[in-house]
Amino acid sequence: MAVVRQEQVRHHRQVSLTQKPRVISAPILETGFAELEDGSLVEMIEDPENSARTLFAIFKNGEMRTARHIKTEGRVLRPISREEEIVRDIRLPRGVKHYESVAALLWRINDEILSRCLDLEDNDRLLLACFVLSTWFIDCDRLPVAPYVSLVGLPASGKSTVLKILRLLCRRSLLTADISPAAFYRACDRLIPTLLIDETATAGTSRNLFHQLRIGNSREVVALRKGQSFRAYGAKAVAWNELPMIPP
């Protein structure tokens, strides 16, 4: 018995010496936003030193830092690459600045920006300012539905100007004059952008667009396409020459 055990030990040592150690790396997850267990909020931004790259802005206890990746909960978080087709056209913030309060920020958007650029009634400007702020909280569960804005007016009435200003102010804005259903679902599912659709008569049929808008204002609803599920949730602003008939 002693001889057998010695042979087993010798064989085990030989096998251990010949086997190469395996390196088990943590899984990598590309994301644009995350809330970590320690309370940190992680937001994807544009690298201020290189517009072709993305970074993470990490907020915790009133302090902010940037990082190219984060190790957390047994995995590595990495911002979505700028090289991706849709991400190239998304407008991202380039940094962070302190603000006095939400009320003061809302007042600055309304009085210092919108009132100088747009000829709108006071209530309409305030609604636009609230829409802008709401887009920055679209990932939070506190918003039960995604906010929508509908701009209705004749050609050359200023609708495109409104969308261009919203592109500068809203979170992850994507301004388009034409978008297919497939691109619509990919963009919303991947990035939850603020989708700004101009001249929507070119954006497929009205029935398709209304269907996409209906399922896009709720977090729980998903679209199924070719065996894959997509979420269309997110803030959207749509420009119309005239308000179309809503299909049943």
Contacts in CASP RR format, 6 or more apart in sequence:
PFRMAT RR
TARGET T0000
AUTHOR 0000-0000-0000
METHOD contacts of the structure
MODEL  1
MAVVRQEQVRHHRQVSLTQKPRVISAPILETGFAELEDGSLVEMIEDPEN
SARTLFAIFKNGEMRTARHIKTEGRVLRPISREEEIVRDIRLPRGVKHYE
SVAALLWRINDEILSRCLDLEDNDRLLLACFVLSTWFIDCDRLPVAPYVS
LVGLPASGKSTVLKILRLLCRRSLLTADISPAAFYRACDRLIPTLLIDET
ATAGTSRNLFHQLRIGNSREVVALRKGQSFRAYGAKAVAWNELPMIPP
26 71 0 8 1.000
26 74 0 8 1.000
26 75 0 8 1.000
26 76 0 8 1.000
27 74 0 8 1.000
27 75 0 8 1.000
27 76 0 8 1.000
28 75 0 8 1.000
28 76 0 8 1.000
28 77 0 8 1.000
28 78 0 8 1.000
29 75 0 8 1.000
29 76 0 8 1.000
29 77 0 8 1.000
29 78 0 8 1.000
30 77 0 8 1.000
30 78 0 8 1.000
30 79 0 8 1.000
30 80 0 8 1.000
30 81 0 8 1.000
31 42 0 8 1.000
31 44 0 8 1.000
31 77 0 8 1.000
31 78 0 8 1.000
31 79 0 8 1.000
31 80 0 8 1.000
32 42 0 8 1.000
32 43 0 8 1.000
32 44 0 8 1.000
32 79 0 8 1.000
32 80 0 8 1.000
32 191 0 8 1.000
33 41 0 8 1.000
33 42 0 8 1.000
33 43 0 8 1.000
33 44 0 8 1.000
33 139 0 8 1.000
33 192 0 8 1.000
34 41 0 8 1.000
34 42 0 8 1.000
34 70 0 8 1.000
34 77 0 8 1.000
35 41 0 8 1.000
35 42 0 8 1.000
36 42 0 8 1.000
36 70 0 8 1.000
36 72 0 8 1.000
36 73 0 8 1.000
37 72 0 8 1.000
37 73 0 8 1.000
38 60 0 8 1.000
39 60 0 8 1.000
40 58 0 8 1.000
40 59 0 8 1.000
40 60 0 8 1.000
41 58 0 8 1.000
41 59 0 8 1.000
41 60 0 8 1.000
42 56 0 8 1.000
42 57 0 8 1.000
42 58 0 8 1.000
42 59 0 8 1.000
42 70 0 8 1.000
42 77 0 8 1.000
43 56 0 8 1.000
43 57 0 8 1.000
43 59 0 8 1.000
43 93 0 8 1.000
44 54 0 8 1.000
44 55 0 8 1.000
44 56 0 8 1.000
44 57 0 8 1.000
44 79 0 8 1.000
44 80 0 8 1.000
44 92 0 8 1.000
45 54 0 8 1.000
45 55 0 8 1.000
45 56 0 8 1.000
45 57 0 8 1.000
45 66 0 8 1.000
45 79 0 8 1.000
45 92 0 8 1.000
45 93 0 8 1.000
45 94 0 8 1.000
45 95 0 8 1.000
45 96 0 8 1.000
46 53 0 8 1.000
46 54 0 8 1.000
46 55 0 8 1.000
46 82 0 8 1.000
46 92 0 8 1.000
46 93 0 8 1.000
46 94 0 8 1.000
47 53 0 8 1.000
47 54 0 8 1.000
47 55 0 8 1.000
47 94 0 8 1.000
48 94 0 8 1.000
48 95 0 8 1.000
51 82 0 8 1.000
52 82 0 8 1.000
52 83 0 8 1.000
53 82 0 8 1.000
54 79 0 8 1.000
54 80 0 8 1.000
54 81 0 8 1.000
54 82 0 8 1.000
54 87 0 8 1.000
54 92 0 8 1.000
55 66 0 8 1.000
55 67 0 8 1.000
55 68 0 8 1.000
55 79 0 8 1.000
56 66 0 8 1.000
56 67 0 8 1.000
56 68 0 8 1.000
56 69 0 8 1.000
56 70 0 8 1.000
56 77 0 8 1.000
56 79 0 8 1.000
57 64 0 8 1.000
57 65 0 8 1.000
57 66 0 8 1.000
57 93 0 8 1.000
57 95 0 8 1.000
57 96 0 8 1.000
58 64 0 8 1.000
58 65 0 8 1.000
58 66 0 8 1.000
58 67 0 8 1.000
58 70 0 8 1.000
59 96 0 8 1.000
64 96 0 8 1.000
68 78 0 8 1.000
68 79 0 8 1.000
69 76 0 8 1.000
69 77 0 8 1.000
69 78 0 8 1.000
69 79 0 8 1.000
70 76 0 8 1.000
70 77 0 8 1.000
71 77 0 8 1.000
80 87 0 8 1.000
80 190 0 8 1.000
80 191 0 8 1.000
81 87 0 8 1.000
82 88 0 8 1.000
84 190 0 8 1.000
86 174 0 8 1.000
86 183 0 8 1.000
86 186 0 8 1.000
86 187 0 8 1.000
86 190 0 8 1.000
86 191 0 8 1.000
87 190 0 8 1.000
87 191 0 8 1.000
89 174 0 8 1.000
90 172 0 8 1.000
90 173 0 8 1.000
90 174 0 8 1.000
90 191 0 8 1.000
90 193 0 8 1.000
91 167 0 8 1.000
91 168 0 8 1.000
91 172 0 8 1.000
91 173 0 8 1.000
91 174 0 8 1.000
92 172 0 8 1.000
93 171 0 8 1.000
99 105 0 8 1.000
102 133 0 8 1.000
105 133 0 8 1.000
106 129 0 8 1.000
106 130 0 8 1.000
106 133 0 8 1.000
109 129 0 8 1.000
109 132 0 8 1.000
109 133 0 8 1.000
109 169 0 8 1.000
110 125 0 8 1.000
110 126 0 8 1.000
110 128 0 8 1.000
110 129 0 8 1.000
113 165 0 8 1.000
113 169 0 8 1.000
114 120 0 8 1.000
114 125 0 8 1.000
114 128 0 8 1.000
114 129 0 8 1.000
114 165 0 8 1.000
115 125 0 8 1.000
117 161 0 8 1.000
117 165 0 8 1.000
118 125 0 8 1.000
118 128 0 8 1.000
118 158 0 8 1.000
118 161 0 8 1.000
118 162 0 8 1.000
118 165 0 8 1.000
120 128 0 8 1.000
127 149 0 8 1.000
128 149 0 8 1.000
128 162 0 8 1.000
128 166 0 8 1.000
130 147 0 8 1.000
131 147 0 8 1.000
131 149 0 8 1.000
131 166 0 8 1.000
131 170 0 8 1.000
131 235 0 8 1.000
131 237 0 8 1.000
132 166 0 8 1.000
132 169 0 8 1.000
132 170 0 8 1.000
134 143 0 8 1.000
134 147 0 8 1.000
134 235 0 8 1.000
135 147 0 8 1.000
135 170 0 8 1.000
135 171 0 8 1.000
135 172 0 8 1.000
135 173 0 8 1.000
135 194 0 8 1.000
135 235 0 8 1.000
136 170 0 8 1.000
136 171 0 8 1.000
137 143 0 8 1.000
138 146 0 8 1.000
138 171 0 8 1.000
138 192 0 8 1.000
138 194 0 8 1.000
138 233 0 8 1.000
138 234 0 8 1.000
138 235 0 8 1.000
139 192 0 8 1.000
141 219 0 8 1.000
145 217 0 8 1.000
145 218 0 8 1.000
146 216 0 8 1.000
146 217 0 8 1.000
146 218 0 8 1.000
146 233 0 8 1.000
146 234 0 8 1.000
146 235 0 8 1.000
146 236 0 8 1.000
147 235 0 8 1.000
148 213 0 8 1.000
148 217 0 8 1.000
148 235 0 8 1.000
148 236 0 8 1.000
148 237 0 8 1.000
148 238 0 8 1.000
149 166 0 8 1.000
149 236 0 8 1.000
149 237 0 8 1.000
149 238 0 8 1.000
150 237 0 8 1.000
150 238 0 8 1.000
150 240 0 8 1.000
150 243 0 8 1.000
151 159 0 8 1.000
151 162 0 8 1.000
151 163 0 8 1.000
151 237 0 8 1.000
151 238 0 8 1.000
151 239 0 8 1.000
151 240 0 8 1.000
152 159 0 8 1.000
152 239 0 8 1.000
152 240 0 8 1.000
152 241 0 8 1.000
152 242 0 8 1.000
152 243 0 8 1.000
153 159 0 8 1.000
153 240 0 8 1.000
153 241 0 8 1.000
153 242 0 8 1.000
154 241 0 8 1.000
155 241 0 8 1.000
159 198 0 8 1.000
159 239 0 8 1.000
159 240 0 8 1.000
160 198 0 8 1.000
160 239 0 8 1.000
162 237 0 8 1.000
162 239 0 8 1.000
163 175 0 8 1.000
163 196 0 8 1.000
163 198 0 8 1.000
163 237 0 8 1.000
163 239 0 8 1.000
164 175 0 8 1.000
166 173 0 8 1.000
166 194 0 8 1.000
166 196 0 8 1.000
166 237 0 8 1.000
167 173 0 8 1.000
167 175 0 8 1.000
167 196 0 8 1.000
170 194 0 8 1.000
170 196 0 8 1.000
170 235 0 8 1.000
170 237 0 8 1.000
171 194 0 8 1.000
171 235 0 8 1.000
172 191 0 8 1.000
172 192 0 8 1.000
172 193 0 8 1.000
172 194 0 8 1.000
173 193 0 8 1.000
173 194 0 8 1.000
173 196 0 8 1.000
174 187 0 8 1.000
174 191 0 8 1.000
174 193 0 8 1.000
174 194 0 8 1.000
174 195 0 8 1.000
174 196 0 8 1.000
175 196 0 8 1.000
175 198 0 8 1.000
176 195 0 8 1.000
176 196 0 8 1.000
176 197 0 8 1.000
176 198 0 8 1.000
176 203 0 8 1.000
177 197 0 8 1.000
177 198 0 8 1.000
177 199 0 8 1.000
177 202 0 8 1.000
177 203 0 8 1.000
178 199 0 8 1.000
178 202 0 8 1.000
178 203 0 8 1.000
178 204 0 8 1.000
179 187 0 8 1.000
179 195 0 8 1.000
179 197 0 8 1.000
179 203 0 8 1.000
180 204 0 8 1.000
181 208 0 8 1.000
181 212 0 8 1.000
182 225 0 8 1.000
184 195 0 8 1.000
184 212 0 8 1.000
184 232 0 8 1.000
185 212 0 8 1.000
185 223 0 8 1.000
185 225 0 8 1.000
185 230 0 8 1.000
185 232 0 8 1.000
186 230 0 8 1.000
187 193 0 8 1.000
187 195 0 8 1.000
188 195 0 8 1.000
188 216 0 8 1.000
188 230 0 8 1.000
188 231 0 8 1.000
188 232 0 8 1.000
188 233 0 8 1.000
188 234 0 8 1.000
189 230 0 8 1.000
189 231 0 8 1.000
189 232 0 8 1.000
192 231 0 8 1.000
192 233 0 8 1.000
192 234 0 8 1.000
193 234 0 8 1.000
194 234 0 8 1.000
194 235 0 8 1.000
194 236 0 8 1.000
194 237 0 8 1.000
195 234 0 8 1.000
195 235 0 8 1.000
195 236 0 8 1.000
195 237 0 8 1.000
196 236 0 8 1.000
196 237 0 8 1.000
197 203 0 8 1.000
197 209 0 8 1.000
197 236 0 8 1.000
197 237 0 8 1.000
197 238 0 8 1.000
197 239 0 8 1.000
198 239 0 8 1.000
199 239 0 8 1.000
199 241 0 8 1.000
200 206 0 8 1.000
200 209 0 8 1.000
200 238 0 8 1.000
200 239 0 8 1.000
200 240 0 8 1.000
201 241 0 8 1.000
203 209 0 8 1.000
206 244 0 8 1.000
206 245 0 8 1.000
206 247 0 8 1.000
207 247 0 8 1.000
209 238 0 8 1.000
210 244 0 8 1.000
210 246 0 8 1.000
210 247 0 8 1.000
212 232 0 8 1.000
213 236 0 8 1.000
213 238 0 8 1.000
215 221 0 8 1.000
215 222 0 8 1.000
215 223 0 8 1.000
215 232 0 8 1.000
216 231 0 8 1.000
216 232 0 8 1.000
216 233 0 8 1.000
216 234 0 8 1.000
216 236 0 8 1.000
217 233 0 8 1.000
217 234 0 8 1.000
218 233 0 8 1.000
219 231 0 8 1.000
219 233 0 8 1.000
221 231 0 8 1.000
221 232 0 8 1.000
221 233 0 8 1.000
222 229 0 8 1.000
222 230 0 8 1.000
222 231 0 8 1.000
223 229 0 8 1.000
223 230 0 8 1.000
223 231 0 8 1.000
223 232 0 8 1.000
224 230 0 8 1.000
END
